Amino acid sequence: MKRHPLLTGLGQRIREYRKARGLSQEAFAAECGLDRTYIGGIERGERNVAILNLAVIAQGLEISMSELLSDL
């Protein structure tokens, strides 16, 4: 399955911010109240993320949604 460049770019950005905070996928997912496999799917560009989940993820990364989505 071909992944959309927007989803892969978003996933890479989330992974970079998560790692910069020193969090594993499991720890980050727990902090956000989301499933670890869901976070993994997002980071691999396999999931089309709902806006509410993007808000939760941005909050967990301690950044704004605009910063998360900037220049994708």
C-alpha positions as CSV (number, residue, x, y, z in Angstrom):
1,M,0.0,0.0,0.0
2,K,1.4,3.4,-1.0
3,R,1.4,5.9,1.8
4,H,0.4,9.5,1.3
5,P,3.4,11.9,1.7
6,L,1.4,14.1,4.0
7,L,0.8,11.2,6.4
8,T,4.4,10.0,6.3
9,G,5.7,13.6,6.9
10,L,3.3,14.0,9.8
11,G,4.4,10.6,11.2
12,Q,8.1,11.5,10.9
13,R,7.5,14.8,12.6
14,I,5.6,13.2,15.5
15,R,8.4,10.6,15.9
16,E,11.1,13.4,16.0
17,Y,9.2,15.4,18.6
18,R,8.5,12.3,20.7
19,K,12.1,11.2,20.7
20,A,13.3,14.7,21.5
21,R,11.1,14.5,24.7
22,G,12.9,11.1,25.4
23,L,9.6,9.1,25.3
24,S,9.1,5.6,24.0
25,Q,6.0,5.0,21.9
26,E,4.5,3.2,24.8
27,A,5.2,6.0,27.3
28,F,3.9,8.7,24.9
29,A,0.8,6.7,24.0
30,A,0.0,6.3,27.7
31,E,0.6,10.0,28.3
32,C,-1.9,10.8,25.5
33,G,-4.4,8.2,26.4
34,L,-4.0,6.5,23.0
35,D,-3.0,2.9,22.1
36,R,0.7,2.3,21.4
37,T,-0.1,0.5,18.1
38,Y,-2.1,3.5,17.0
39,I,0.9,5.8,17.7
40,G,3.1,3.4,15.8
41,G,0.7,3.4,12.8
42,I,0.7,7.2,12.8
43,E,4.5,7.4,12.9
44,R,4.7,5.0,10.0
45,G,2.2,7.1,7.9
46,E,-0.3,4.2,7.9
47,R,-3.1,6.1,9.8
48,N,-5.2,9.1,8.8
49,V,-5.4,10.9,12.1
50,A,-8.6,12.5,13.3
51,I,-8.3,16.2,14.2
52,L,-9.2,15.5,17.9
53,N,-6.4,12.9,18.1
54,L,-4.0,15.5,16.5
55,A,-4.9,17.9,19.3
56,V,-4.2,15.3,21.9
57,I,-0.9,14.4,20.3
58,A,0.2,18.0,20.0
59,Q,-0.6,18.6,23.6
60,G,1.4,15.4,24.5
61,L,4.3,16.8,22.6
62,E,3.9,20.1,24.3
63,I,3.6,22.0,21.0
64,S,0.8,23.8,19.2
65,M,-1.1,22.1,16.4
66,S,0.1,24.7,14.0
67,E,3.7,23.9,14.9
68,L,3.0,20.2,14.4
69,L,1.4,20.7,11.0
70,S,3.6,23.6,9.8
71,D,5.3,23.1,6.4
72,L,4.0,19.6,5.8
